[in-house]
C-alpha cells in the first residue's frame, strides 16, 4: 500500500468514526406538554392534537422512542386550566430534579418550588415582591401615566434557600457562613 493510499484510508476512517460513534448513542427523550382548554371528548380538538402528533412523527419524533407527550385536558374553566398548567410544570420540575439527583449533580435552581422536590438550592428573585412592584406600575397606568414613560426597574430582593438534606444526599458539606447568609435552610 502506498503512503498516499494509506493516508486517504486513514483520513476516511477518522472522518467516519465520529459519525459511527454518534449513531451508536441512544437518542435522548424529549417531552412535549400539551395543555388544552377543552373537554377530552371534543372530537374537533382531538383531531387537531392527532394531526400535531402525526406531523411530528413524519418529522422523526416517535412516541416512546425519542419523544413523550404529556397531555392535560380541561374545560374553559380557568381554575382547571391553571391547575393543569401547574401540574405540567411541576411534573417537569420533579423529573428534572430526580434526574439531577440520580446523577449526583449539585444544582441551584431559579424556581423556589424545586427545593420542595429535592433540589439543592434556590437563588433568585422574590416573586411575591415582583408582583407587588407590578401592582404599583398598573396603579400608575390606571391613574393616567403612559406605560412607555415608566422607568425600568430591577428586582431588589433576592432569596437564597439551601436544602441541607439534599446536600447530605450529594455528599456535600455546606460552609457554615453560607448557611448563615441563607434566607432559609431546609433541614
Long-range contacts (C-beta under 8 A, 24 or more apart in sequence): 27-65, 27-66, 28-66, 29-66, 29-67, 29-68, 30-61, 30-66, 30-67, 30-68, 31-67, 31-68, 31-69, 31-70, 31-92, 31-95, 32-56, 32-67, 32-68, 32-69, 32-70, 33-70, 33-72, 33-88, 33-92, 34-69, 34-70, 34-71, 34-72, 35-72, 35-74, 35-81, 35-84, 35-85, 35-88, 36-71, 36-72, 36-73, 36-74, 37-74, 37-75, 37-76, 37-81, 38-73, 38-74, 38-75, 38-76, 39-73, 39-74, 39-75, 40-73, 90-117, 93-117, 101-166, 101-169, 101-170, 104-170, 104-171, 106-167, 106-170, 106-172, 112-159, 112-161, 115-161, 115-163, 115-166, 115-186, 118-163, 118-165, 118-166, 118-169, 119-163, 119-166, 120-162, 120-163, 120-166, 120-167, 120-170, 120-172, 121-160, 121-161, 121-162, 121-163, 122-159, 122-160, 122-161, 123-158, 123-159, 123-160, 123-161, 124-158, 124-159, 125-155, 125-157, 125-158, 125-159, 126-155, 126-157, 126-158, 126-159, 129-155, 129-156, 129-157, 130-155, 159-183, 159-184, 160-184, 161-185, 161-186, 162-186
